[in-house]
Amino acid sequence: MSARRAPAFTALALAALATGAARAERLEKCPVDAADAALVSEAVRTAPSCAQAYEVLNACRANARSDLPLAQIVVERCEEVLNPTLVEPRFRAYVTARAACAKRFSTEKTEAALAHQSLCEAGVAVVFAQRADQDALRAARDQKRQRFMPQPKEFEPKFERRYPQALPDEPPPAPPPADPFGALSGKP
């Protein structure tokens, strides 16, 4: 591909990425020249969402050490979405999931294993970022519903008490009368 056609092709590929839905669609082939690392990293950086950046990474991966910085870009993009909404239990789950990726591929010390580990960690970041997006949408929806819901009124009982309380200046009630059955109650 000539140097003159490369920017136009890149712009066309990035425009195709930008028109995709917020939910990433599976890419069958790399939208840019997969051999050119600069074009691939630019495509990953400029993808409209974290999930779409992951799809570009997945389509353009080489299963080599060159995938590590691309996966790091995806993780950083996803953590921008993830960090403001991350609560402690979910943060621990995120760290645990990333550690599981590292443990899964720790037995092999090949470049492909490192690439798979980084791809796994990027996938974990995508999943947690999507959950954060869903939680934010749910919170916004609940706030909107709350505005239109009638506010609960203070509880007011609609019945009178069966046994009214004694007023403080009245004497206490008299004790109950003696057993009306006398000796039949069985008490000595």
C-alpha positions as CSV (number, residue, x, y, z in Angstrom):
1,M,0.0,0.0,0.0
2,S,1.4,3.3,-0.9
3,A,2.2,6.0,1.6
4,R,-0.4,8.3,0.0
5,R,-3.3,5.8,0.3
6,A,-2.5,4.7,3.9
7,P,-4.0,7.8,5.7
8,A,-7.1,7.7,3.5
9,F,-7.6,4.0,4.2
10,T,-7.0,4.6,7.9
11,A,-9.6,7.4,8.0
12,L,-12.1,5.2,6.2
13,A,-11.5,2.3,8.6
14,L,-11.8,4.6,11.6
15,A,-15.0,6.1,10.2
16,A,-16.4,2.6,9.9
17,L,-15.5,2.0,13.5
18,A,-17.1,5.2,14.6
19,T,-20.4,4.4,13.0
20,G,-20.8,1.1,14.9
21,A,-23.2,0.8,17.7
22,A,-22.1,1.3,21.3
23,R,-22.2,-2.4,21.7
24,A,-19.2,-3.9,19.9
25,E,-19.9,-6.1,16.9
26,R,-17.6,-8.9,16.1
27,L,-15.0,-7.9,13.5
28,E,-14.1,-10.6,11.0
29,K,-10.9,-9.0,9.8
30,C,-8.7,-6.2,10.9
31,P,-10.0,-2.8,9.7
32,V,-6.5,-1.5,9.1
33,D,-3.3,-3.1,7.9
34,A,-2.5,-5.6,10.7
35,A,1.2,-5.6,9.9
36,D,1.5,-1.9,10.7
37,A,1.6,-1.5,14.5
38,A,1.1,2.3,14.4
39,L,-2.1,2.0,12.4
40,V,-3.4,-0.8,14.7
41,S,-2.6,1.2,17.8
42,E,-4.3,4.3,16.3
43,A,-7.4,2.3,15.5
44,V,-7.5,0.9,19.0
45,R,-7.0,4.4,20.5
46,T,-9.7,6.0,18.4
47,A,-12.4,3.4,18.6
48,P,-15.6,4.9,20.0
49,S,-15.9,2.6,23.0
50,C,-13.9,0.3,25.2
51,A,-15.6,-2.7,23.8
52,Q,-15.0,-1.7,20.2
53,A,-11.3,-1.1,21.0
54,Y,-11.2,-4.6,22.3
55,E,-12.8,-5.9,19.1
56,V,-10.2,-4.1,17.0
57,L,-7.5,-5.6,19.2
58,N,-9.0,-9.0,18.9
59,A,-9.3,-8.8,15.1
60,C,-5.8,-7.4,14.6
61,R,-3.8,-9.4,17.1
62,A,-0.6,-11.2,16.2
63,N,-0.4,-13.5,19.2
64,A,3.0,-12.0,19.9
65,R,4.7,-9.4,22.2
66,S,3.3,-6.6,20.0
67,D,-0.1,-7.3,21.4
68,L,0.9,-6.2,24.9
69,P,0.8,-2.4,24.4
70,L,-2.4,-2.7,22.4
71,A,-4.0,-4.6,25.3
72,Q,-2.7,-2.0,27.7
73,I,-4.4,0.7,25.7
74,V,-7.7,-1.2,25.9
75,V,-7.4,-1.7,29.7
76,E,-6.7,2.0,30.2
77,R,-9.7,3.0,28.0
78,C,-11.9,0.6,30.0
79,E,-10.6,1.8,33.4
80,E,-11.5,5.4,32.5
81,V,-15.1,4.2,32.4
82,L,-14.7,1.8,35.3
83,N,-12.8,3.7,37.9
84,P,-15.4,6.5,38.8
85,T,-18.1,3.9,39.6
86,L,-16.0,1.1,41.2
87,V,-17.0,0.2,44.7
88,E,-14.8,-1.9,47.0
89,P,-16.4,-5.4,46.4
90,R,-16.4,-4.9,42.6
91,F,-12.8,-3.6,42.7
92,R,-11.7,-6.7,44.5
93,A,-13.6,-8.9,42.0
94,Y,-11.9,-6.9,39.1
95,V,-8.4,-7.4,40.7
96,T,-9.2,-11.1,41.3
97,A,-10.3,-11.7,37.7
98,R,-7.2,-10.0,36.3
99,A,-5.0,-12.1,38.7
100,A,-6.9,-15.2,37.4
101,C,-5.8,-14.3,33.9
102,A,-2.2,-14.0,35.1
103,K,-2.3,-17.3,36.9
104,R,-3.9,-19.1,34.0
105,F,-1.1,-18.2,31.6
106,S,1.8,-18.2,34.2
107,T,2.9,-21.8,33.4
108,E,4.1,-20.9,29.9
109,K,6.7,-18.3,29.3
110,T,6.2,-17.9,25.6
111,E,5.3,-14.7,23.8
112,A,2.0,-16.2,22.8
113,A,1.1,-16.9,26.4
114,L,2.0,-13.3,27.3
115,A,-0.2,-12.1,24.5
116,H,-3.1,-14.3,25.6
117,Q,-2.7,-13.1,29.2
118,S,-2.9,-9.5,28.1
119,L,-5.9,-10.2,25.9
120,C,-7.6,-12.0,28.8
121,E,-6.9,-9.0,31.1
122,A,-8.3,-6.6,28.5
123,G,-11.4,-8.8,28.2
124,V,-11.9,-8.6,31.9
125,A,-11.6,-4.8,31.8
126,V,-14.2,-4.7,29.0
127,V,-16.7,-6.8,31.0
128,F,-16.3,-4.7,34.1
129,A,-16.6,-1.5,32.1
130,Q,-19.8,-2.8,30.5
131,R,-21.2,-3.6,33.9
132,A,-20.3,-0.1,35.1
133,D,-22.1,1.4,32.1
134,Q,-25.2,-0.7,32.9
135,D,-25.1,0.3,36.5
136,A,-24.9,4.0,35.5
137,L,-27.8,3.6,33.1
138,R,-29.8,1.8,35.8
139,A,-29.1,4.6,38.4
140,A,-30.1,7.3,35.9
141,R,-33.3,5.4,35.1
142,D,-34.1,5.0,38.8
143,Q,-33.6,8.7,39.4
144,K,-35.9,9.5,36.5
145,R,-38.6,7.1,37.8
146,Q,-38.3,8.6,41.3
147,R,-39.2,12.1,40.1
148,F,-42.5,10.8,38.7
149,M,-43.4,8.5,41.5
150,P,-45.6,9.9,44.2
151,Q,-43.8,10.4,47.5
152,P,-45.0,8.3,50.4
153,K,-47.0,10.2,53.0
154,E,-46.4,10.0,56.7
155,F,-48.1,7.0,58.2
156,E,-51.4,7.9,59.8
157,P,-53.4,5.1,61.4
158,K,-57.0,4.9,60.2
159,F,-58.3,3.3,63.4
160,E,-58.4,4.2,67.0
161,R,-56.6,2.3,69.6
162,R,-58.6,-0.4,71.2
163,Y,-57.3,0.2,74.6
164,P,-56.6,3.9,75.1
165,Q,-53.5,4.8,77.1
166,A,-54.1,6.1,80.6
167,L,-53.5,9.8,81.1
168,P,-50.6,10.6,83.5
169,D,-52.9,12.3,86.0
170,E,-55.3,9.3,86.2
171,P,-54.7,6.5,88.7
172,P,-53.5,3.2,87.2
173,P,-56.2,0.7,86.4
174,A,-57.4,-1.6,89.1
175,P,-56.1,-5.1,89.3
176,P,-58.3,-7.9,87.8
177,P,-60.9,-9.4,90.1
178,A,-60.2,-12.7,91.9
179,D,-60.7,-16.0,90.2
180,P,-64.4,-16.3,89.5
181,F,-64.3,-20.1,89.7
182,G,-62.6,-20.3,93.1
183,A,-61.5,-23.8,94.0
184,L,-62.0,-25.1,90.4
185,S,-59.0,-23.4,89.1
186,G,-56.7,-26.0,90.7
187,K,-54.6,-23.6,92.7
188,P,-54.2,-24.3,96.4
